[in-house]
Amino acid sequence: MELLILLSMGALAGTLAGLLGIGGGIIIVPVLALVFRNQGVPIDVLMHVSIGTSLATIVVTSLSSIRAHQKRGAIDWSVFRRITPGILFGALLGAVLADAIPGAELRTLFAIFMFLVATQMMIAGTPAPHRKLPHTPGMLGAGVVIGTIAALMGVGGGSMSVPFLTWCNVHIRQAVATSAAIGLPIAVAGTVGFMVTGWGSEARPPWSVGYVNLPAFTGIVVASILFAPLGAKLAHTIPPKLLKRIFAVLLYVLGIRMLLAG
């Protein structure tokens, strides 16, 4: 049953990564937390392992999604190059901050983050464009903020990078594709950070490298690799508004479930 849950979650995460540019972590983390909780993993490390494992899966999901978007020439690599240094620093910072936050408080923070993302998807959509992309200092600053929050929450950062790019007059389809690329350095730096900070923890589930659980990682990426291209294809063929609202409802449900888990 747990393997089926992981495969299903990977399929959904891969599709969402390609479709909405959100990396899939927003759905992976809460489901992993429920799976690990059922396995008896202590609350002290439960969220840390869920977030670290999520970031590791996003490395693979992002690569698959990038390949699919690149075939359509939708990724703005100049934006990627300018924002990546800030992203890398922020993602490492996020991993260090997560290690310093107790498990129960980290779970509450993630549930609040889910509610914010769901509300954005439900009522705000993408912001109206107001300006051009900032110069290098502004891009670095945006990268640090996005990278820190994304790594702290175990997500690909699309819930922040897509609105930021569209606000700066980047077309929505190009913003989604570029966000998928931005998710790669977030995931790589964040994964390394969670592996290092969790190296000495004795409460981790078996077969874990730091805060990254290898069996869960494997089960998720098998399905996500297959479904990320499907999401990218859908992003170029159908309007994602209805899917965003359905996904927002799912986030509300999972967020409430996490808060009530106790």
C-alpha positions in Angstrom: 0.0 0.0 0.0 2.8 2.4 0.8 4.5 1.7 -2.5 1.3 2.3 -4.3 0.9 5.7 -2.5 4.5 6.6 -3.4 4.1 5.7 -7.1 0.7 7.6 -7.3 2.3 10.6 -5.5 5.2 10.5 -8.0 2.9 10.5 -10.9 0.9 13.4 -9.6 4.1 15.4 -8.7 5.6 14.8 -12.1 2.5 16.0 -13.9 2.2 19.1 -11.7 5.9 19.9 -12.2 5.5 20.0 -15.9 2.0 21.6 -15.9 2.4 24.3 -13.3 6.1 24.6 -12.8 5.8 24.0 -9.0 8.2 21.0 -8.6 5.7 18.7 -7.0 7.1 19.1 -3.5 4.0 20.8 -2.2 2.2 17.5 -2.6 5.1 15.2 -1.8 6.0 16.6 1.6 2.6 16.2 3.3 2.0 12.8 1.9 5.5 11.6 2.9 4.9 13.0 6.4 1.8 10.9 6.7 3.6 7.8 5.4 6.6 8.3 7.7 4.3 9.0 10.6 2.5 5.6 10.0 6.0 4.0 10.1 6.6 5.4 13.5 9.2 8.0 12.6 9.5 10.5 15.5 8.1 14.0 15.0 11.5 15.4 15.8 12.8 14.3 12.3 9.6 13.4 10.5 9.3 16.8 8.6 13.0 17.1 8.0 13.1 13.7 6.3 10.0 14.5 4.3 11.4 17.8 3.1 14.9 16.4 2.4 13.5 13.5 0.4 11.1 15.8 -1.5 14.0 18.0 -2.6 15.9 14.9 -3.8 13.0 13.8 -5.9 12.7 17.3 -7.4 16.2 17.0 -8.8 15.0 14.2 -11.0 11.5 15.7 -11.7 13.1 19.0 -12.7 15.5 17.4 -15.2 12.6 15.5 -16.9 10.5 18.7 -16.9 13.3 20.8 -18.3 13.9 18.4 -21.1 10.2 18.5 -22.1 10.0 22.3 -21.9 13.3 22.8 -23.8 12.0 20.9 -26.7 9.4 23.7 -27.1 12.0 26.4 -26.6 10.1 27.9 -23.7 12.9 28.3 -21.1 14.5 31.7 -20.7 18.1 30.7 -19.9 19.2 34.3 -19.4 16.8 34.6 -16.5 18.0 31.2 -15.1 21.7 32.3 -15.2 21.0 35.6 -13.5 18.9 34.2 -10.6 20.8 30.9 -10.0 23.6 32.3 -7.7 21.0 33.7 -5.3 19.0 30.5 -5.6 22.0 28.3 -4.6 22.8 30.5 -1.6 19.2 30.7 -0.4 18.6 26.9 -0.8 21.6 26.1 1.4 20.5 28.7 3.9 17.0 27.2 3.9 18.4 23.7 4.7 20.4 25.1 7.7 17.3 27.0 9.0 15.2 23.9 8.7 17.6 21.8 10.8 17.4 24.5 13.5 13.5 24.4 13.7 11.8 21.7 15.8 9.7 19.1 13.9 6.3 20.2 15.3 6.9 23.9 14.5 8.2 23.0 11.0 5.1 21.0 10.3 2.9 24.0 11.3 5.0 26.3 9.1 4.5 23.9 6.2 0.7 23.7 6.7 0.5 27.5 6.7 2.7 27.6 3.5 0.2 25.2 1.9 -2.7 27.4 2.8 -1.0 30.4 1.3 -0.1 28.6 -1.9 -3.7 27.2 -2.2 -5.2 30.7 -1.6 -2.9 32.2 -4.3 -4.0 29.5 -6.8 -7.7 29.8 -5.9 -8.2 33.6 -6.0 -5.1 35.3 -7.4 -4.0 33.2 -10.4 -1.0 35.0 -11.9 -0.4 38.7 -11.0 -0.8 41.4 -13.6 2.5 42.4 -15.2 3.8 45.7 -13.9 7.5 46.0 -14.6 10.6 44.5 -16.3 12.9 42.0 -14.7 15.3 43.8 -12.2 19.0 44.2 -12.7 21.5 41.7 -11.3 21.3 42.7 -7.6 17.5 42.5 -7.7 17.6 39.1 -9.4 20.1 37.8 -6.8 17.9 39.1 -4.0 14.9 37.4 -5.5 16.8 34.2 -5.9 17.9 34.2 -2.2 14.3 34.7 -1.0 12.9 32.1 -3.3 15.7 29.6 -2.7 15.5 29.9 1.1 11.7 29.5 1.4 11.7 26.7 -1.2 14.4 24.6 0.5 12.9 25.3 3.9 9.5 23.9 2.7 11.0 21.2 0.4 9.4 22.6 -2.8 10.7 23.6 -6.3 9.9 27.3 -5.8 7.4 27.5 -8.6 4.7 28.9 -6.3 7.0 31.9 -5.9 9.1 32.1 -9.1 6.1 31.9 -11.5 4.3 34.8 -9.9 7.5 36.8 -9.7 8.4 36.2 -13.4 4.9 37.0 -14.6 4.8 40.1 -12.5 7.9 41.1 -14.4 6.2 40.7 -17.8 7.4 37.2 -18.6 4.7 35.3 -20.5 3.0 32.7 -18.3 4.1 29.7 -20.4 7.7 30.9 -20.4 7.5 31.6 -16.7 6.3 28.1 -16.0 9.1 26.6 -18.1 11.8 28.8 -16.6 10.5 28.0 -13.1 10.9 24.3 -13.8 14.6 25.0 -14.6 15.0 27.2 -11.5 13.7 24.3 -9.5 16.9 22.3 -10.3 19.5 24.4 -8.4 17.0 24.7 -5.5 16.7 21.0 -5.3 20.4 20.2 -5.8 21.6 22.7 -3.2 18.7 21.9 -0.8 19.3 18.1 -1.1 23.0 18.5 -0.3 22.1 20.7 2.7 19.6 18.2 4.1 22.0 15.3 3.6 24.8 17.2 5.6 22.6 18.6 8.4 20.9 15.2 9.0 24.0 13.1 8.8 24.3 12.5 12.5 20.6 12.1 13.3 19.8 8.7 15.0 16.0 9.0 14.6 15.9 8.8 10.8 14.1 5.9 9.1 16.3 3.1 7.7 18.2 3.5 4.4 18.5 7.3 4.8 21.4 9.5 3.8 21.1 12.4 6.1 17.5 13.5 5.9 17.0 11.9 2.5 15.2 8.5 2.6 16.3 6.4 -0.4 13.4 3.9 -0.7 10.8 6.7 -0.7 13.0 8.7 -3.2 13.1 5.7 -5.5 9.4 5.0 -5.5 8.5 8.6 -6.2 11.0 9.3 -9.0 10.1 6.2 -11.0 6.6 7.5 -11.6 7.5 11.2 -11.7 10.0 10.7 -14.6 7.2 9.2 -16.7 4.6 11.8 -16.0 6.6 15.1 -16.0 6.6 15.2 -19.9 2.8 14.8 -19.8 2.5 17.8 -17.5 4.7 19.9 -19.8 2.6 18.8 -22.8 -0.7 19.8 -21.0 0.8 23.2 -20.1 1.1 24.0 -23.8 -2.3 22.6 -24.8 -4.9 23.4 -22.1 -5.6 26.4 -19.8 -4.5 25.3 -16.2 -7.0 27.5 -14.4 -9.5 24.8 -13.4 -6.6 22.4 -12.5 -5.1 25.0 -10.3 -8.4 25.4 -8.4 -8.8 21.6 -8.0 -5.2 21.4 -6.8 -5.8 24.3 -4.3 -8.7 22.3 -2.7 -6.4 19.3 -2.3 -3.8 21.5 -0.6 -6.4 22.9 1.8 -7.4 19.3 2.7 -3.8 18.1 3.2 -2.9 21.2 5.2 -5.8 20.7 7.6 -4.8 17.0 7.8 -1.3 17.9 8.8 -2.5 20.4 11.5 -4.8 17.8 13.0 -2.2 15.0 12.9 -0.9 15.9 16.4 
